[in-house]
Amino acid sequence: MLKCSTSLWSADLGNLAAEIHRIDPFSERFHLDVADGHYTPNLLFFPDLVKALRPQTQKPFEVHLMTTDPLAWIDPFAEAGADVFIFCFDAVPDPDAVFKAIKASGKEAGVSLLITEDLDLLEPHWQNLDVLTVVGTAMGIKGASMDGGVPDKIRRARHLIDQRGLATLIQADGGIRRETVPLLAAAGADYIVPGSLMFKEDPVAMRQWLATLRRET
């Protein structure tokens, strides 16, 4: 069954603690986008906010480092209470250095791939990947439609991971809608990153619906 790493970017930002409490029973993780205004035009979540929100839930906090220098942010967010780090693969010249820093902090490591980036880029790095985030929209763009090639990319990743006996989780982020989620489930995603799908709908009904979706055989 699909699990949820719920995006707090889509929550009521003026009432984040209350939003976490409301959605906590329906989320396996909480996803916090971190944007530096350079890698993407957005400015989003910061270590002190993660630290302030950390007591509100025991669920893991997953930070998506949409930054030009993800290495600089690992220690501050790890100390603030982040549990999982996703960094943008195209943002770093030396992914191994970032993986090493994340693992040294005792946290889980993952990368996000742009729509235009192929899975072949990850060939030297699979052993370090706890999570592969397949991004379905332009990075940092909220409310956009999912690129039509995402399910096939997930399908290919699923085949590779299963064939090699890896434990890497596949996560879909961007364009998570009622009409796209069944395609992602069928392709073999483990997680989705719901925003409005969680916060704007009835979360009980939404999770019941997710439970009906199956991977294609």
PyMOL CGO cylinders between C-alpha atoms (Angstrom):
from pymol import cmd
from pymol.cgo import CYLINDER

trace = [
    CYLINDER, 0.00, 0.00, 0.00, 1.21, 3.50, -0.81, 0.3, 1, 1, 1, 1, 1, 1,
    CYLINDER, 1.21, 3.50, -0.81, 2.56, 5.43, 2.16, 0.3, 1, 1, 1, 1, 1, 1,
    CYLINDER, 2.56, 5.43, 2.16, 2.52, 9.19, 2.63, 0.3, 1, 1, 1, 1, 1, 1,
    CYLINDER, 2.52, 9.19, 2.63, 5.33, 11.64, 3.28, 0.3, 1, 1, 1, 1, 1, 1,
    CYLINDER, 5.33, 11.64, 3.28, 3.01, 14.60, 3.65, 0.3, 1, 1, 1, 1, 1, 1,
    CYLINDER, 3.01, 14.60, 3.65, 4.26, 17.95, 2.35, 0.3, 1, 1, 1, 1, 1, 1,
    CYLINDER, 4.26, 17.95, 2.35, 3.98, 20.70, 4.94, 0.3, 1, 1, 1, 1, 1, 1,
    CYLINDER, 3.98, 20.70, 4.94, 4.32, 23.31, 2.18, 0.3, 1, 1, 1, 1, 1, 1,
    CYLINDER, 4.32, 23.31, 2.18, 0.62, 22.70, 1.47, 0.3, 1, 1, 1, 1, 1, 1,
    CYLINDER, 0.62, 22.70, 1.47, -0.45, 23.01, 5.11, 0.3, 1, 1, 1, 1, 1, 1,
    CYLINDER, -0.45, 23.01, 5.11, -1.89, 26.13, 6.71, 0.3, 1, 1, 1, 1, 1, 1,
    CYLINDER, -1.89, 26.13, 6.71, 1.49, 27.75, 7.30, 0.3, 1, 1, 1, 1, 1, 1,
    CYLINDER, 1.49, 27.75, 7.30, 0.11, 29.94, 10.07, 0.3, 1, 1, 1, 1, 1, 1,
    CYLINDER, 0.11, 29.94, 10.07, -0.97, 26.89, 12.08, 0.3, 1, 1, 1, 1, 1, 1,
    CYLINDER, -0.97, 26.89, 12.08, 1.65, 24.25, 11.38, 0.3, 1, 1, 1, 1, 1, 1,
    CYLINDER, 1.65, 24.25, 11.38, 1.53, 22.58, 14.79, 0.3, 1, 1, 1, 1, 1, 1,
    CYLINDER, 1.53, 22.58, 14.79, -2.23, 22.12, 14.56, 0.3, 1, 1, 1, 1, 1, 1,
    CYLINDER, -2.23, 22.12, 14.56, -1.93, 20.87, 10.99, 0.3, 1, 1, 1, 1, 1, 1,
    CYLINDER, -1.93, 20.87, 10.99, 0.65, 18.27, 12.00, 0.3, 1, 1, 1, 1, 1, 1,
    CYLINDER, 0.65, 18.27, 12.00, -1.60, 17.04, 14.81, 0.3, 1, 1, 1, 1, 1, 1,
    CYLINDER, -1.60, 17.04, 14.81, -4.56, 16.79, 12.44, 0.3, 1, 1, 1, 1, 1, 1,
    CYLINDER, -4.56, 16.79, 12.44, -2.73, 14.88, 9.73, 0.3, 1, 1, 1, 1, 1, 1,
    CYLINDER, -2.73, 14.88, 9.73, -0.37, 12.84, 11.91, 0.3, 1, 1, 1, 1, 1, 1,
    CYLINDER, -0.37, 12.84, 11.91, -2.59, 9.71, 12.02, 0.3, 1, 1, 1, 1, 1, 1,
    CYLINDER, -2.59, 9.71, 12.02, -2.66, 9.60, 8.22, 0.3, 1, 1, 1, 1, 1, 1,
    CYLINDER, -2.66, 9.60, 8.22, 1.04, 10.17, 7.48, 0.3, 1, 1, 1, 1, 1, 1,
    CYLINDER, 1.04, 10.17, 7.48, 4.05, 7.89, 7.75, 0.3, 1, 1, 1, 1, 1, 1,
    CYLINDER, 4.05, 7.89, 7.75, 6.40, 10.86, 7.38, 0.3, 1, 1, 1, 1, 1, 1,
    CYLINDER, 6.40, 10.86, 7.38, 6.33, 14.62, 7.05, 0.3, 1, 1, 1, 1, 1, 1,
    CYLINDER, 6.33, 14.62, 7.05, 8.10, 16.19, 4.06, 0.3, 1, 1, 1, 1, 1, 1,
    CYLINDER, 8.10, 16.19, 4.06, 9.69, 19.63, 4.46, 0.3, 1, 1, 1, 1, 1, 1,
    CYLINDER, 9.69, 19.63, 4.46, 10.96, 21.37, 1.34, 0.3, 1, 1, 1, 1, 1, 1,
    CYLINDER, 10.96, 21.37, 1.34, 14.04, 23.48, 1.91, 0.3, 1, 1, 1, 1, 1, 1,
    CYLINDER, 14.04, 23.48, 1.91, 14.63, 26.11, -0.78, 0.3, 1, 1, 1, 1, 1, 1,
    CYLINDER, 14.63, 26.11, -0.78, 17.42, 28.69, -0.76, 0.3, 1, 1, 1, 1, 1, 1,
    CYLINDER, 17.42, 28.69, -0.76, 16.13, 31.11, -3.41, 0.3, 1, 1, 1, 1, 1, 1,
    CYLINDER, 16.13, 31.11, -3.41, 18.99, 30.14, -5.74, 0.3, 1, 1, 1, 1, 1, 1,
    CYLINDER, 18.99, 30.14, -5.74, 18.50, 26.54, -6.83, 0.3, 1, 1, 1, 1, 1, 1,
    CYLINDER, 18.50, 26.54, -6.83, 14.80, 27.38, -7.02, 0.3, 1, 1, 1, 1, 1, 1,
    CYLINDER, 14.80, 27.38, -7.02, 13.18, 30.83, -6.75, 0.3, 1, 1, 1, 1, 1, 1,
    CYLINDER, 13.18, 30.83, -6.75, 11.40, 29.84, -3.54, 0.3, 1, 1, 1, 1, 1, 1,
    CYLINDER, 11.40, 29.84, -3.54, 12.43, 30.45, 0.05, 0.3, 1, 1, 1, 1, 1, 1,
    CYLINDER, 12.43, 30.45, 0.05, 11.23, 27.63, 2.27, 0.3, 1, 1, 1, 1, 1, 1,
    CYLINDER, 11.23, 27.63, 2.27, 11.69, 25.91, 5.61, 0.3, 1, 1, 1, 1, 1, 1,
    CYLINDER, 11.69, 25.91, 5.61, 14.72, 26.34, 7.87, 0.3, 1, 1, 1, 1, 1, 1,
    CYLINDER, 14.72, 26.34, 7.87, 16.40, 24.51, 10.78, 0.3, 1, 1, 1, 1, 1, 1,
    CYLINDER, 16.40, 24.51, 10.78, 14.85, 26.54, 13.61, 0.3, 1, 1, 1, 1, 1, 1,
    CYLINDER, 14.85, 26.54, 13.61, 11.38, 25.76, 12.26, 0.3, 1, 1, 1, 1, 1, 1,
    CYLINDER, 11.38, 25.76, 12.26, 12.17, 22.05, 12.14, 0.3, 1, 1, 1, 1, 1, 1,
    CYLINDER, 12.17, 22.05, 12.14, 13.42, 22.25, 15.72, 0.3, 1, 1, 1, 1, 1, 1,
    CYLINDER, 13.42, 22.25, 15.72, 10.25, 24.04, 16.82, 0.3, 1, 1, 1, 1, 1, 1,
    CYLINDER, 10.25, 24.04, 16.82, 8.00, 21.48, 15.10, 0.3, 1, 1, 1, 1, 1, 1,
    CYLINDER, 8.00, 21.48, 15.10, 9.94, 18.41, 16.18, 0.3, 1, 1, 1, 1, 1, 1,
    CYLINDER, 9.94, 18.41, 16.18, 8.03, 17.95, 19.50, 0.3, 1, 1, 1, 1, 1, 1,
    CYLINDER, 8.03, 17.95, 19.50, 4.69, 17.96, 17.66, 0.3, 1, 1, 1, 1, 1, 1,
    CYLINDER, 4.69, 17.96, 17.66, 5.04, 14.42, 16.24, 0.3, 1, 1, 1, 1, 1, 1,
    CYLINDER, 5.04, 14.42, 16.24, 7.09, 11.26, 16.53, 0.3, 1, 1, 1, 1, 1, 1,
    CYLINDER, 7.09, 11.26, 16.53, 6.85, 10.65, 12.78, 0.3, 1, 1, 1, 1, 1, 1,
    CYLINDER, 6.85, 10.65, 12.78, 10.08, 11.08, 10.79, 0.3, 1, 1, 1, 1, 1, 1,
    CYLINDER, 10.08, 11.08, 10.79, 10.85, 14.46, 9.26, 0.3, 1, 1, 1, 1, 1, 1,
    CYLINDER, 10.85, 14.46, 9.26, 12.13, 14.26, 5.69, 0.3, 1, 1, 1, 1, 1, 1,
    CYLINDER, 12.13, 14.26, 5.69, 13.88, 17.36, 4.35, 0.3, 1, 1, 1, 1, 1, 1,
    CYLINDER, 13.88, 17.36, 4.35, 14.19, 17.91, 0.60, 0.3, 1, 1, 1, 1, 1, 1,
    CYLINDER, 14.19, 17.91, 0.60, 17.23, 20.12, 0.09, 0.3, 1, 1, 1, 1, 1, 1,
    CYLINDER, 17.23, 20.12, 0.09, 16.42, 22.17, -3.00, 0.3, 1, 1, 1, 1, 1, 1,
    CYLINDER, 16.42, 22.17, -3.00, 19.63, 24.13, -2.52, 0.3, 1, 1, 1, 1, 1, 1,
    CYLINDER, 19.63, 24.13, -2.52, 22.85, 24.87, -4.39, 0.3, 1, 1, 1, 1, 1, 1,
    CYLINDER, 22.85, 24.87, -4.39, 24.96, 23.59, -1.47, 0.3, 1, 1, 1, 1, 1, 1,
    CYLINDER, 24.96, 23.59, -1.47, 23.13, 20.74, 0.28, 0.3, 1, 1, 1, 1, 1, 1,
    CYLINDER, 23.13, 20.74, 0.28, 26.28, 19.71, 2.12, 0.3, 1, 1, 1, 1, 1, 1,
    CYLINDER, 26.28, 19.71, 2.12, 26.14, 22.93, 4.16, 0.3, 1, 1, 1, 1, 1, 1,
    CYLINDER, 26.14, 22.93, 4.16, 22.67, 22.14, 5.47, 0.3, 1, 1, 1, 1, 1, 1,
    CYLINDER, 22.67, 22.14, 5.47, 23.03, 18.56, 6.67, 0.3, 1, 1, 1, 1, 1, 1,
    CYLINDER, 23.03, 18.56, 6.67, 24.40, 19.25, 10.14, 0.3, 1, 1, 1, 1, 1, 1,
    CYLINDER, 24.40, 19.25, 10.14, 22.00, 22.15, 10.94, 0.3, 1, 1, 1, 1, 1, 1,
    CYLINDER, 22.00, 22.15, 10.94, 18.95, 20.12, 9.94, 0.3, 1, 1, 1, 1, 1, 1,
    CYLINDER, 18.95, 20.12, 9.94, 20.21, 16.92, 11.56, 0.3, 1, 1, 1, 1, 1, 1,
    CYLINDER, 20.21, 16.92, 11.56, 20.71, 18.78, 14.83, 0.3, 1, 1, 1, 1, 1, 1,
    CYLINDER, 20.71, 18.78, 14.83, 17.23, 20.30, 14.47, 0.3, 1, 1, 1, 1, 1, 1,
    CYLINDER, 17.23, 20.30, 14.47, 15.62, 16.86, 14.25, 0.3, 1, 1, 1, 1, 1, 1,
    CYLINDER, 15.62, 16.86, 14.25, 15.47, 15.82, 10.60, 0.3, 1, 1, 1, 1, 1, 1,
    CYLINDER, 15.47, 15.82, 10.60, 15.53, 12.07, 10.00, 0.3, 1, 1, 1, 1, 1, 1,
    CYLINDER, 15.53, 12.07, 10.00, 15.75, 11.72, 6.21, 0.3, 1, 1, 1, 1, 1, 1,
    CYLINDER, 15.75, 11.72, 6.21, 17.67, 13.87, 3.73, 0.3, 1, 1, 1, 1, 1, 1,
    CYLINDER, 17.67, 13.87, 3.73, 16.81, 14.13, 0.04, 0.3, 1, 1, 1, 1, 1, 1,
    CYLINDER, 16.81, 14.13, 0.04, 19.20, 16.22, -2.06, 0.3, 1, 1, 1, 1, 1, 1,
    CYLINDER, 19.20, 16.22, -2.06, 18.95, 17.26, -5.69, 0.3, 1, 1, 1, 1, 1, 1,
    CYLINDER, 18.95, 17.26, -5.69, 21.34, 15.09, -7.66, 0.3, 1, 1, 1, 1, 1, 1,
    CYLINDER, 21.34, 15.09, -7.66, 22.13, 17.78, -10.22, 0.3, 1, 1, 1, 1, 1, 1,
    CYLINDER, 22.13, 17.78, -10.22, 23.10, 20.31, -7.54, 0.3, 1, 1, 1, 1, 1, 1,
    CYLINDER, 23.10, 20.31, -7.54, 26.30, 18.59, -6.39, 0.3, 1, 1, 1, 1, 1, 1,
    CYLINDER, 26.30, 18.59, -6.39, 29.58, 17.81, -8.16, 0.3, 1, 1, 1, 1, 1, 1,
    CYLINDER, 29.58, 17.81, -8.16, 30.41, 15.04, -5.67, 0.3, 1, 1, 1, 1, 1, 1,
    CYLINDER, 30.41, 15.04, -5.67, 27.32, 13.08, -4.55, 0.3, 1, 1, 1, 1, 1, 1,
    CYLINDER, 27.32, 13.08, -4.55, 29.48, 10.67, -2.54, 0.3, 1, 1, 1, 1, 1, 1,
    CYLINDER, 29.48, 10.67, -2.54, 30.56, 13.50, -0.23, 0.3, 1, 1, 1, 1, 1, 1,
    CYLINDER, 30.56, 13.50, -0.23, 26.93, 14.32, 0.50, 0.3, 1, 1, 1, 1, 1, 1,
    CYLINDER, 26.93, 14.32, 0.50, 26.01, 10.68, 1.08, 0.3, 1, 1, 1, 1, 1, 1,
    CYLINDER, 26.01, 10.68, 1.08, 28.98, 10.35, 3.44, 0.3, 1, 1, 1, 1, 1, 1,
    CYLINDER, 28.98, 10.35, 3.44, 27.93, 13.40, 5.46, 0.3, 1, 1, 1, 1, 1, 1,
    CYLINDER, 27.93, 13.40, 5.46, 24.33, 12.20, 5.73, 0.3, 1, 1, 1, 1, 1, 1,
    CYLINDER, 24.33, 12.20, 5.73, 25.35, 8.72, 6.82, 0.3, 1, 1, 1, 1, 1, 1,
    CYLINDER, 25.35, 8.72, 6.82, 27.84, 10.19, 9.32, 0.3, 1, 1, 1, 1, 1, 1,
    CYLINDER, 27.84, 10.19, 9.32, 24.95, 12.07, 10.92, 0.3, 1, 1, 1, 1, 1, 1,
    CYLINDER, 24.95, 12.07, 10.92, 23.11, 8.78, 11.38, 0.3, 1, 1, 1, 1, 1, 1,
    CYLINDER, 23.11, 8.78, 11.38, 20.30, 9.75, 9.01, 0.3, 1, 1, 1, 1, 1, 1,
    CYLINDER, 20.30, 9.75, 9.01, 18.74, 8.20, 5.91, 0.3, 1, 1, 1, 1, 1, 1,
    CYLINDER, 18.74, 8.20, 5.91, 19.90, 9.44, 2.52, 0.3, 1, 1, 1, 1, 1, 1,
    CYLINDER, 19.90, 9.44, 2.52, 18.17, 9.93, -0.79, 0.3, 1, 1, 1, 1, 1, 1,
    CYLINDER, 18.17, 9.93, -0.79, 18.28, 11.90, -4.01, 0.3, 1, 1, 1, 1, 1, 1,
    CYLINDER, 18.28, 11.90, -4.01, 15.70, 13.55, -6.21, 0.3, 1, 1, 1, 1, 1, 1,
    CYLINDER, 15.70, 13.55, -6.21, 15.90, 13.31, -9.98, 0.3, 1, 1, 1, 1, 1, 1,
    CYLINDER, 15.90, 13.31, -9.98, 14.62, 16.00, -12.31, 0.3, 1, 1, 1, 1, 1, 1,
    CYLINDER, 14.62, 16.00, -12.31, 12.18, 15.06, -15.06, 0.3, 1, 1, 1, 1, 1, 1,
    CYLINDER, 12.18, 15.06, -15.06, 15.06, 15.25, -17.53, 0.3, 1, 1, 1, 1, 1, 1,
    CYLINDER, 15.06, 15.25, -17.53, 17.49, 13.10, -15.51, 0.3, 1, 1, 1, 1, 1, 1,
    CYLINDER, 17.49, 13.10, -15.51, 17.81, 9.41, -16.28, 0.3, 1, 1, 1, 1, 1, 1,
    CYLINDER, 17.81, 9.41, -16.28, 18.16, 6.58, -13.80, 0.3, 1, 1, 1, 1, 1, 1,
    CYLINDER, 18.16, 6.58, -13.80, 21.51, 5.68, -15.35, 0.3, 1, 1, 1, 1, 1, 1,
    CYLINDER, 21.51, 5.68, -15.35, 23.04, 8.62, -13.46, 0.3, 1, 1, 1, 1, 1, 1,
    CYLINDER, 23.04, 8.62, -13.46, 22.54, 6.71, -10.22, 0.3, 1, 1, 1, 1, 1, 1,
    CYLINDER, 22.54, 6.71, -10.22, 24.46, 3.62, -11.28, 0.3, 1, 1, 1, 1, 1, 1,
    CYLINDER, 24.46, 3.62, -11.28, 27.47, 4.21, -8.96, 0.3, 1, 1, 1, 1, 1, 1,
    CYLINDER, 27.47, 4.21, -8.96, 25.27, 5.26, -6.02, 0.3, 1, 1, 1, 1, 1, 1,
    CYLINDER, 25.27, 5.26, -6.02, 22.51, 2.72, -5.47, 0.3, 1, 1, 1, 1, 1, 1,
    CYLINDER, 22.51, 2.72, -5.47, 24.19, 1.23, -2.40, 0.3, 1, 1, 1, 1, 1, 1,
    CYLINDER, 24.19, 1.23, -2.40, 23.88, 4.62, -0.67, 0.3, 1, 1, 1, 1, 1, 1,
    CYLINDER, 23.88, 4.62, -0.67, 20.24, 5.25, -1.55, 0.3, 1, 1, 1, 1, 1, 1,
    CYLINDER, 20.24, 5.25, -1.55, 17.60, 4.74, 1.12, 0.3, 1, 1, 1, 1, 1, 1,
    CYLINDER, 17.60, 4.74, 1.12, 15.11, 6.77, -0.93, 0.3, 1, 1, 1, 1, 1, 1,
    CYLINDER, 15.11, 6.77, -0.93, 14.81, 7.68, -4.60, 0.3, 1, 1, 1, 1, 1, 1,
    CYLINDER, 14.81, 7.68, -4.60, 12.49, 10.64, -5.14, 0.3, 1, 1, 1, 1, 1, 1,
    CYLINDER, 12.49, 10.64, -5.14, 11.17, 10.85, -8.69, 0.3, 1, 1, 1, 1, 1, 1,
    CYLINDER, 11.17, 10.85, -8.69, 10.12, 14.45, -9.27, 0.3, 1, 1, 1, 1, 1, 1,
    CYLINDER, 10.12, 14.45, -9.27, 7.11, 14.84, -11.53, 0.3, 1, 1, 1, 1, 1, 1,
    CYLINDER, 7.11, 14.84, -11.53, 7.12, 18.61, -12.11, 0.3, 1, 1, 1, 1, 1, 1,
    CYLINDER, 7.12, 18.61, -12.11, 9.66, 21.38, -12.56, 0.3, 1, 1, 1, 1, 1, 1,
    CYLINDER, 9.66, 21.38, -12.56, 11.58, 21.70, -9.30, 0.3, 1, 1, 1, 1, 1, 1,
    CYLINDER, 11.58, 21.70, -9.30, 10.02, 24.07, -6.79, 0.3, 1, 1, 1, 1, 1, 1,
    CYLINDER, 10.02, 24.07, -6.79, 6.81, 24.60, -8.78, 0.3, 1, 1, 1, 1, 1, 1,
    CYLINDER, 6.81, 24.60, -8.78, 3.69, 24.08, -6.71, 0.3, 1, 1, 1, 1, 1, 1,
    CYLINDER, 3.69, 24.08, -6.71, 0.38, 22.95, -8.22, 0.3, 1, 1, 1, 1, 1, 1,
    CYLINDER, 0.38, 22.95, -8.22, 1.78, 21.88, -11.61, 0.3, 1, 1, 1, 1, 1, 1,
    CYLINDER, 1.78, 21.88, -11.61, 0.65, 18.79, -13.51, 0.3, 1, 1, 1, 1, 1, 1,
    CYLINDER, 0.65, 18.79, -13.51, 2.73, 15.62, -13.41, 0.3, 1, 1, 1, 1, 1, 1,
    CYLINDER, 2.73, 15.62, -13.41, 4.92, 14.83, -16.39, 0.3, 1, 1, 1, 1, 1, 1,
    CYLINDER, 4.92, 14.83, -16.39, 3.56, 11.88, -18.34, 0.3, 1, 1, 1, 1, 1, 1,
    CYLINDER, 3.56, 11.88, -18.34, 6.86, 10.00, -18.25, 0.3, 1, 1, 1, 1, 1, 1,
    CYLINDER, 6.86, 10.00, -18.25, 6.96, 9.65, -14.46, 0.3, 1, 1, 1, 1, 1, 1,
    CYLINDER, 6.96, 9.65, -14.46, 5.11, 6.31, -14.13, 0.3, 1, 1, 1, 1, 1, 1,
    CYLINDER, 5.11, 6.31, -14.13, 7.46, 4.66, -16.61, 0.3, 1, 1, 1, 1, 1, 1,
    CYLINDER, 7.46, 4.66, -16.61, 10.52, 6.03, -14.78, 0.3, 1, 1, 1, 1, 1, 1,
    CYLINDER, 10.52, 6.03, -14.78, 9.13, 4.60, -11.53, 0.3, 1, 1, 1, 1, 1, 1,
    CYLINDER, 9.13, 4.60, -11.53, 8.40, 1.30, -13.25, 0.3, 1, 1, 1, 1, 1, 1,
    CYLINDER, 8.40, 1.30, -13.25, 12.00, 1.06, -14.47, 0.3, 1, 1, 1, 1, 1, 1,
    CYLINDER, 12.00, 1.06, -14.47, 13.34, 1.97, -11.02, 0.3, 1, 1, 1, 1, 1, 1,
    CYLINDER, 13.34, 1.97, -11.02, 11.10, -0.65, -9.41, 0.3, 1, 1, 1, 1, 1, 1,
    CYLINDER, 11.10, -0.65, -9.41, 12.37, -3.34, -11.76, 0.3, 1, 1, 1, 1, 1, 1,
    CYLINDER, 12.37, -3.34, -11.76, 16.01, -2.40, -11.11, 0.3, 1, 1, 1, 1, 1, 1,
    CYLINDER, 16.01, -2.40, -11.11, 15.60, -2.28, -7.33, 0.3, 1, 1, 1, 1, 1, 1,
    CYLINDER, 15.60, -2.28, -7.33, 13.75, -5.58, -7.17, 0.3, 1, 1, 1, 1, 1, 1,
    CYLINDER, 13.75, -5.58, -7.17, 16.13, -7.29, -9.59, 0.3, 1, 1, 1, 1, 1, 1,
    CYLINDER, 16.13, -7.29, -9.59, 19.14, -6.30, -7.47, 0.3, 1, 1, 1, 1, 1, 1,
    CYLINDER, 19.14, -6.30, -7.47, 17.51, -7.01, -4.12, 0.3, 1, 1, 1, 1, 1, 1,
    CYLINDER, 17.51, -7.01, -4.12, 17.93, -3.44, -2.92, 0.3, 1, 1, 1, 1, 1, 1,
    CYLINDER, 17.93, -3.44, -2.92, 15.95, -1.88, -0.08, 0.3, 1, 1, 1, 1, 1, 1,
    CYLINDER, 15.95, -1.88, -0.08, 15.69, 1.56, -1.73, 0.3, 1, 1, 1, 1, 1, 1,
    CYLINDER, 15.69, 1.56, -1.73, 12.24, 3.13, -1.43, 0.3, 1, 1, 1, 1, 1, 1,
    CYLINDER, 12.24, 3.13, -1.43, 10.70, 4.87, -4.44, 0.3, 1, 1, 1, 1, 1, 1,
    CYLINDER, 10.70, 4.87, -4.44, 8.90, 8.13, -3.76, 0.3, 1, 1, 1, 1, 1, 1,
    CYLINDER, 8.90, 8.13, -3.76, 6.87, 10.27, -6.18, 0.3, 1, 1, 1, 1, 1, 1,
    CYLINDER, 6.87, 10.27, -6.18, 6.83, 14.02, -5.58, 0.3, 1, 1, 1, 1, 1, 1,
    CYLINDER, 6.83, 14.02, -5.58, 5.00, 16.61, -7.68, 0.3, 1, 1, 1, 1, 1, 1,
    CYLINDER, 5.00, 16.61, -7.68, 1.66, 16.51, -9.43, 0.3, 1, 1, 1, 1, 1, 1,
    CYLINDER, 1.66, 16.51, -9.43, 0.16, 14.18, -6.83, 0.3, 1, 1, 1, 1, 1, 1,
    CYLINDER, 0.16, 14.18, -6.83, -3.51, 14.16, -7.80, 0.3, 1, 1, 1, 1, 1, 1,
    CYLINDER, -3.51, 14.16, -7.80, -6.49, 11.81, -7.77, 0.3, 1, 1, 1, 1, 1, 1,
    CYLINDER, -6.49, 11.81, -7.77, -5.90, 11.04, -11.44, 0.3, 1, 1, 1, 1, 1, 1,
    CYLINDER, -5.90, 11.04, -11.44, -2.13, 10.44, -11.12, 0.3, 1, 1, 1, 1, 1, 1,
    CYLINDER, -2.13, 10.44, -11.12, -1.81, 8.47, -7.89, 0.3, 1, 1, 1, 1, 1, 1,
    CYLINDER, -1.81, 8.47, -7.89, -3.30, 5.23, -9.32, 0.3, 1, 1, 1, 1, 1, 1,
    CYLINDER, -3.30, 5.23, -9.32, -0.66, 5.36, -12.08, 0.3, 1, 1, 1, 1, 1, 1,
    CYLINDER, -0.66, 5.36, -12.08, 2.10, 5.80, -9.50, 0.3, 1, 1, 1, 1, 1, 1,
    CYLINDER, 2.10, 5.80, -9.50, 0.81, 2.93, -7.39, 0.3, 1, 1, 1, 1, 1, 1,
    CYLINDER, 0.81, 2.93, -7.39, 0.54, 0.65, -10.41, 0.3, 1, 1, 1, 1, 1, 1,
    CYLINDER, 0.54, 0.65, -10.41, 4.11, 1.51, -11.45, 0.3, 1, 1, 1, 1, 1, 1,
    CYLINDER, 4.11, 1.51, -11.45, 5.51, 0.46, -8.07, 0.3, 1, 1, 1, 1, 1, 1,
    CYLINDER, 5.51, 0.46, -8.07, 5.97, 3.59, -5.96, 0.3, 1, 1, 1, 1, 1, 1,
    CYLINDER, 5.97, 3.59, -5.96, 6.32, 3.04, -2.21, 0.3, 1, 1, 1, 1, 1, 1,
    CYLINDER, 6.32, 3.04, -2.21, 5.61, 6.62, -1.14, 0.3, 1, 1, 1, 1, 1, 1,
    CYLINDER, 5.61, 6.62, -1.14, 3.85, 9.67, -2.47, 0.3, 1, 1, 1, 1, 1, 1,
    CYLINDER, 3.85, 9.67, -2.47, 4.34, 13.25, -1.27, 0.3, 1, 1, 1, 1, 1, 1,
    CYLINDER, 4.34, 13.25, -1.27, 0.76, 14.52, -1.01, 0.3, 1, 1, 1, 1, 1, 1,
    CYLINDER, 0.76, 14.52, -1.01, 0.07, 18.18, -0.42, 0.3, 1, 1, 1, 1, 1, 1,
    CYLINDER, 0.07, 18.18, -0.42, -3.43, 19.41, -1.20, 0.3, 1, 1, 1, 1, 1, 1,
    CYLINDER, -3.43, 19.41, -1.20, -4.54, 15.80, -1.62, 0.3, 1, 1, 1, 1, 1, 1,
    CYLINDER, -4.54, 15.80, -1.62, -4.01, 15.40, 2.12, 0.3, 1, 1, 1, 1, 1, 1,
    CYLINDER, -4.01, 15.40, 2.12, -4.74, 18.87, 3.49, 0.3, 1, 1, 1, 1, 1, 1,
    CYLINDER, -4.74, 18.87, 3.49, -7.68, 19.86, 1.27, 0.3, 1, 1, 1, 1, 1, 1,
    CYLINDER, -7.68, 19.86, 1.27, -9.51, 16.52, 1.27, 0.3, 1, 1, 1, 1, 1, 1,
    CYLINDER, -9.51, 16.52, 1.27, -10.89, 14.31, 4.01, 0.3, 1, 1, 1, 1, 1, 1,
    CYLINDER, -10.89, 14.31, 4.01, -7.73, 12.45, 5.12, 0.3, 1, 1, 1, 1, 1, 1,
    CYLINDER, -7.73, 12.45, 5.12, -9.72, 9.43, 6.34, 0.3, 1, 1, 1, 1, 1, 1,
    CYLINDER, -9.72, 9.43, 6.34, -11.39, 8.96, 2.97, 0.3, 1, 1, 1, 1, 1, 1,
    CYLINDER, -11.39, 8.96, 2.97, -8.13, 9.66, 1.15, 0.3, 1, 1, 1, 1, 1, 1,
    CYLINDER, -8.13, 9.66, 1.15, -6.24, 6.95, 3.03, 0.3, 1, 1, 1, 1, 1, 1,
    CYLINDER, -6.24, 6.95, 3.03, -9.09, 4.50, 2.52, 0.3, 1, 1, 1, 1, 1, 1,
    CYLINDER, -9.09, 4.50, 2.52, -8.87, 5.21, -1.20, 0.3, 1, 1, 1, 1, 1, 1,
    CYLINDER, -8.87, 5.21, -1.20, -5.09, 4.72, -1.21, 0.3, 1, 1, 1, 1, 1, 1,
    CYLINDER, -5.09, 4.72, -1.21, -5.59, 1.31, 0.37, 0.3, 1, 1, 1, 1, 1, 1,
    CYLINDER, -5.59, 1.31, 0.37, -7.56, 0.18, -2.68, 0.3, 1, 1, 1, 1, 1, 1,
    CYLINDER, -7.56, 0.18, -2.68, -4.75, 0.93, -5.13, 0.3, 1, 1, 1, 1, 1, 1,
    CYLINDER, -4.75, 0.93, -5.13, -2.50, -1.89, -6.25, 0.3, 1, 1, 1, 1, 1, 1,
    CYLINDER, -2.50, -1.89, -6.25, 0.77, -2.38, -8.10, 0.3, 1, 1, 1, 1, 1, 1,
    CYLINDER, 0.77, -2.38, -8.10, 0.39, -3.82, -11.57, 0.3, 1, 1, 1, 1, 1, 1,
    CYLINDER, 0.39, -3.82, -11.57, 1.39, -7.46, -11.94, 0.3, 1, 1, 1, 1, 1, 1,
]
cmd.load_cgo(trace, "trace")
